[in-house]
Amino acid sequence: MLIQKIVHFLLFVIFFSVGAGALGLAALCDDLIVYWRNERLVKEAHLSLDRLRSLNEEYDALLAELHNDPNLLRRLAPATLGTLPEDPNAVYPKARAQELAVARRALMNRAEQESGEPVLPKWLQRCSEPRHRMALFLAGAGLVLISLVFFTPKADVADG
């Protein structure tokens, strides 16, 4: 008798939990989609913030180097501004237009991949479809009803 009560209790807990979870998922599907997208946007914002901090640190280091070495500006000017170098004995390689175009395409492809639409998990995409959502709701309601009807303890009826 005790084992039967324990089995009934375990079946009640399992059926009710799964049914309540299915009902909750069906009811909160839209909120879960919004939450998932917001989480993705927050992660992207943190990555962007980290990149900006890194750029600021590099810029500060460059400014400190410029203050320490005044000749650095004279050495960087030909490469940065595209002017002719002052030293006639130095060889400065120039990138070809084709190499620059390949590098530009690679950078653009990388930027497009990073800024893509936030991807939802497949299970959430399937659950958000109206027919699957309705089926999930009905299955959850059925499991809750089954657990309440078949696995609740029977009330002791007093003989009158």
Beta strands, then each sheet from edge to edge (+ up, - down):
end
